[in-house]
């Protein structure tokens, strides 16, 4: 493949220079004596000719389909004449035009040609530069805000996922804090095996939140969450809020960076490091990489260009062995017992699978089983339920339904507890007190009938499963 550049002026030289540096075979066609005398152009095949009389055959230039033609000129009329001549001479290769002229009419006349105007190039470069300046300002403001604070508390909402854990670790590192000057705490529990493995492998020191921590720390931050998420009385003042969820209301913070279009909060912290020139340690890079991967569902869920750019940058910095250690630590030996129960108790109706596992140690067990059954090729919809010491959990997974399972979860259990989710994955949770009002003895058989009864009115296959389960009693428990 060779590239034929046609035109005049400095842009012709710049384009040819960029191409030669890529070790590309370049031929420059120009009427510009200044460009022709340029020392650089001695490194390319040079053809001098009047552009008004452009004839590639006379210049002994054969243009194949694999070749590329680049036109550099700032006068719209001249560009139009050059493109017309190239068409008349049967040039059937890819053509790119660099011009500062208004290219709207040219695009209509030559739809097969690619046009790049100066304003487009400058806009992209300026956007990148302005984003860097903005990020530098944010990082400086962040550091200035806590510069004189003796001890920082990074508070994570409920049961922290990899995005919360990784972002907290990154923020602590960015602010150059030690365990003595920064505490990471969570208001719920960490019981998912892979999250515990992440904390152990990457040495993320986090602990259960105690109300007394608010008094012993003079700066408070939240990542992958917002002050409105917490139910703390009295509500504390947050100095730092960094998140990717939709912006909540009713709070003010000294530093707020909320970007709902991002797929992960870890992407924001990655930008803080890269744009400010701060080195990302291997452990932090691995945590951020894993966080983006999990929160975007390996880019199958919400993700944007910034997430992909951050992921790509972190790929060369993270530790693959540590990552594998985390990703392959999803189950414990005791979990296998519940998989065995689920395999024995599963009930199917066409492409729908339902199983009530009974009493489980945590909702994560229900999630793991639902994810496992969702991999069955015959199943379109999977619903798995289980009872923990505090709640009934019903987990929904699908590979495609006309209506999202989030809506199904809400319609089936919304009046009894929290319910909702996305189109392909959802969850409903009913507090144990509410469940006792519906099923006083909480026996596994009666809870199973209760769950099926709630689903049956919204999903016909569940009605058939229920009828097959208790044909004599009909819809008992509904």
MISESE-995225 format. One line per 2 residues: their letters; for each residue x, y, z of C-alpha. Coordinates in steps of 0.5 Angstrom, whole numbers. Layout:
<recs>
a = X:Y:Z | ...
</recs>
This chain:
<recs>
xx = 0:0:0 | 2:7:-2
xx = 0:14:0 | -1:19:-5
xx = -1:26:-2 | -4:32:-7
xx = -4:39:-5 | 0:45:-3
xx = 3:49:3 | 5:47:10
xx = -1:42:11 | 2:38:6
xx = 9:37:9 | 6:36:16
xx = 2:30:13 | 7:27:9
xx = 12:28:15 | 7:24:19
xx = 6:18:14 | 14:17:13
xx = 15:17:21 | 10:11:20
xx = 15:8:15 | 9:9:10
xx = 11:9:2 | 9:16:1
xx = 9:20:-6 | 8:28:-6
xx = 4:31:-12 | 5:39:-11
xx = 6:45:-15 | 8:49:-9
xx = 16:50:-10 | 17:52:-3
xx = 14:45:-1 | 18:42:-6
xx = 24:45:-4 | 23:43:3
xx = 29:38:6 | 24:33:8
xx = 20:32:2 | 27:29:-1
xx = 25:23:3 | 19:22:-1
xx = 17:20:-8 | 16:28:-11
xx = 12:30:-17 | 12:37:-19
xx = 6:39:-23 | 0:44:-24
xx = -6:42:-20 | -10:45:-25
xx = -7:40:-30 | -7:34:-25
xx = -6:27:-29 | -3:22:-25
xx = -2:17:-31 | 3:23:-34
xx = 6:23:-27 | 7:15:-28
xx = 3:14:-22 | -1:8:-22
xx = -7:8:-16 | -9:1:-14
xx = -15:0:-10 | -11:-2:-4
xx = -7:5:-4 | -10:12:-1
xx = -10:19:-3 | -10:25:1
xx = -12:32:-1 | -9:38:2
xx = -12:45:0 | -16:50:3
xx = -20:53:-3 | -26:49:-4
xx = -26:50:-11 | -19:47:-12
xx = -21:41:-8 | -28:40:-12
xx = -23:40:-18 | -18:36:-16
xx = -24:31:-13 | -27:31:-20
xx = -21:30:-24 | -19:24:-19
xx = -26:21:-21 | -25:22:-28
xx = -18:18:-28 | -22:12:-25
xx = -19:13:-18 | -22:8:-14
xx = -18:8:-7 | -20:11:-1
xx = -19:19:-1 | -18:23:5
xx = -19:31:5 | -16:36:10
xx = -18:43:9 | -20:49:13
xx = -26:51:8 | -33:49:9
xx = -34:42:7 | -41:42:7
xx = -43:42:0 | -37:38:-2
xx = -39:32:3 | -46:32:-1
xx = -42:32:-8 | -37:27:-6
xx = -41:22:-1 | -35:17:-2
xx = -30:22:0 | -28:23:8
xx = -27:30:10 | -23:33:16
xx = -23:40:17 | -19:44:22
xx = -24:46:27 | -26:38:28
xx = -18:37:29 | -18:43:34
xx = -24:41:37 | -22:34:39
xx = -15:37:41 | -18:43:45
xx = -23:38:48 | -17:33:51
xx = -13:39:53 | -19:43:57
xx = -21:36:60 | -14:35:63
xx = -14:42:65 | -20:41:69
xx = -18:34:72 | -11:38:74
xx = -16:43:78 | -20:38:81
xx = -14:34:84 | -11:40:86
xx = -17:42:90 | -18:35:93
xx = -11:35:96 | -12:42:98
xx = -19:41:101 | -16:35:106
xx = -9:38:106 | -9:40:114
xx = -14:35:116 | -11:30:121
xx = -15:24:119 | -20:22:113
xx = -25:17:113 | -28:14:107
xx = -35:12:108 | -37:6:103
xx = -45:5:103 | -48:-2:105
xx = -44:-8:102 | -39:-5:98
xx = -37:-8:91 | -31:-8:87
xx = -32:-1:85 | -33:2:92
xx = -27:-2:94 | -22:0:89
xx = -24:7:88 | -23:8:96
xx = -16:5:95 | -15:9:90
xx = -17:16:93 | -13:14:99
xx = -7:13:95 | -8:19:91
xx = -8:23:97 | -2:20:100
xx = -5:17:106 | -3:12:111
xx = -7:7:115 | -6:12:121
xx = -9:18:117 | -14:15:113
xx = -20:10:115 | -24:6:110
xx = -30:4:113 | -37:1:110
xx = -44:1:113 | -46:-6:111
xx = -42:-12:111 | -37:-15:106
xx = -39:-23:105 | -38:-24:97
xx = -32:-29:97 | -29:-25:91
xx = -30:-18:94 | -26:-21:101
xx = -21:-24:96 | -20:-17:93
xx = -19:-14:99 | -14:-20:102
xx = -10:-20:95 | -10:-13:94
xx = -9:-11:101 | -15:-6:102
xx = -16:-5:109 | -23:-3:110
xx = -27:-4:117 | -34:-4:119
xx = -37:3:120 | -38:5:128
xx = -42:12:129 | -36:14:134
xx = -31:14:127 | -35:21:125
xx = -32:24:132 | -25:21:131
xx = -24:23:124 | -24:31:122
xx = -25:30:114 | -31:25:111
xx = -31:22:104 | -36:18:100
xx = -34:14:94 | -39:10:89
xx = -44:13:93 | -47:20:96
xx = -49:23:102 | -57:22:101
xx = -55:14:101 | -54:14:108
xx = -59:14:114 | -55:17:119
xx = -57:21:125 | -55:26:125
xx = -53:27:118 | -46:29:118
xx = -43:34:113 | -39:30:107
xx = -32:34:105 | -32:29:99
xx = -37:26:94 | -34:22:88
xx = -39:18:84 | -42:15:78
xx = -50:14:80 | -55:20:78
xx = -54:26:83 | -58:26:89
xx = -61:32:93 | -61:35:99
xx = -53:35:101 | -47:40:100
xx = -40:38:100 | -33:42:99
xx = -31:37:93 | -37:34:89
xx = -35:30:82 | -41:26:80
xx = -41:23:73 | -47:19:72
xx = -45:17:64 | -39:14:67
xx = -40:6:68 | -36:6:74
xx = -33:11:79 | -26:8:78
xx = -26:11:71 | -26:18:75
xx = -20:16:79 | -16:13:74
xx = -17:20:70 | -15:23:76
xx = -8:19:76 | -7:20:69
xx = -9:27:67 | -5:29:73
xx = 1:25:72 | 1:21:78
xx = 4:14:78 | -1:9:79
xx = 2:3:83 | 1:-4:81
xx = -4:-6:87 | -8:0:85
xx = -8:-1:78 | -11:-8:79
xx = -16:-5:84 | -19:0:79
xx = -18:-5:73 | -22:-10:76
xx = -27:-5:79 | -29:-2:72
xx = -29:-9:69 | -34:-12:74
xx = -39:-5:74 | -39:-5:67
xx = -40:-13:66 | -34:-13:62
xx = -37:-7:58 | -44:-11:57
xx = -48:-6:61 | -47:2:61
xx = -40:4:59 | -37:10:55
xx = -31:12:52 | -28:14:58
xx = -29:7:61 | -26:4:55
xx = -20:9:55 | -19:8:63
xx = -19:0:62 | -14:0:56
xx = -9:5:60 | -10:0:66
xx = -9:-6:63 | -1:-5:62
xx = -1:-3:69 | -5:-8:73
xx = -2:-15:76 | -6:-21:72
xx = -4:-26:77 | -7:-22:82
xx = -13:-21:78 | -14:-28:76
xx = -13:-30:84 | -19:-25:85
xx = -24:-27:79 | -23:-35:81
xx = -25:-34:88 | -32:-34:87
xx = -34:-40:91 | -33:-43:98
xx = -34:-51:99 | -40:-49:103
xx = -43:-46:97 | -43:-52:93
xx = -48:-55:98 | -53:-50:96
xx = -51:-51:89 | -53:-59:90
xx = -60:-57:93 | -61:-52:87
xx = -60:-58:82 | -65:-62:86
xx = -70:-57:87 | -70:-54:80
xx = -77:-53:77 | -77:-51:69
xx = -83:-50:65 | -81:-49:57
xx = -75:-44:58 | -77:-41:65
xx = -73:-44:71 | -75:-43:78
xx = -72:-46:84 | -73:-44:92
xx = -66:-46:95 | -69:-45:102
xx = -65:-42:108 | -58:-39:106
xx = -53:-36:109 | -53:-29:105
xx = -56:-26:99 | -50:-27:95
xx = -51:-35:95 | -58:-34:91
xx = -54:-29:86 | -49:-34:85
xx = -54:-40:84 | -58:-35:79
xx = -52:-33:75 | -50:-41:74
xx = -57:-43:72 | -57:-37:67
xx = -52:-40:63 | -56:-46:61
xx = -57:-45:53 | -65:-47:54
xx = -67:-42:59 | -69:-35:58
xx = -71:-33:65 | -69:-35:71
xx = -71:-34:78 | -68:-36:85
xx = -70:-35:92 | -67:-36:99
xx = -69:-34:106 | -63:-31:110
xx = -63:-29:117 | -66:-22:115
xx = -70:-23:109 | -73:-26:103
xx = -68:-25:97 | -71:-27:90
xx = -66:-26:84 | -68:-25:77
xx = -64:-26:71 | -65:-27:63
xx = -62:-27:57 | -68:-23:53
xx = -75:-22:55 | -80:-17:52
xx = -80:-13:59 | -75:-12:63
xx = -74:-17:69 | -73:-10:74
xx = -81:-9:72 | -83:-16:74
xx = -79:-16:81 | -83:-9:82
xx = -89:-12:80 | -89:-18:84
xx = -86:-16:91 | -85:-8:91
xx = -91:-7:96 | -87:-12:101
xx = -80:-9:100 | -75:-7:96
xx = -75:-9:88 | -73:-7:82
xx = -67:-7:77 | -65:-7:70
xx = -67:-11:64 | -63:-17:64
xx = -62:-17:72 | -66:-15:78
xx = -67:-17:85 | -73:-17:90
xx = -72:-17:98 | -77:-18:103
xx = -76:-16:110 | -76:-22:115
xx = -82:-19:119 | -86:-18:113
xx = -85:-25:110 | -87:-28:117
xx = -94:-24:116 | -95:-28:109
xx = -92:-35:111 | -92:-35:119
xx = -88:-42:120 | -83:-40:114
xx = -82:-47:112 | -79:-48:106
xx = -85:-51:102 | -89:-46:104
xx = -84:-40:102 | -83:-43:96
xx = -91:-43:94 | -91:-36:97
xx = -86:-34:92 | -89:-38:86
xx = -96:-35:88 | -93:-28:87
xx = -90:-29:81 | -96:-33:78
xx = -100:-27:77 | -95:-24:72
xx = -92:-30:69 | -96:-35:66
xx = -90:-41:66 | -90:-39:74
xx = -97:-41:75 | -96:-48:71
xx = -90:-49:76 | -95:-47:82
xx = -100:-52:79 | -96:-58:78
xx = -93:-57:85 | -99:-57:89
xx = -105:-59:84 | -109:-61:90
xx = -109:-54:94 | -109:-50:87
xx = -106:-43:89 | -105:-44:96
xx = -101:-39:99 | -102:-34:94
</recs>
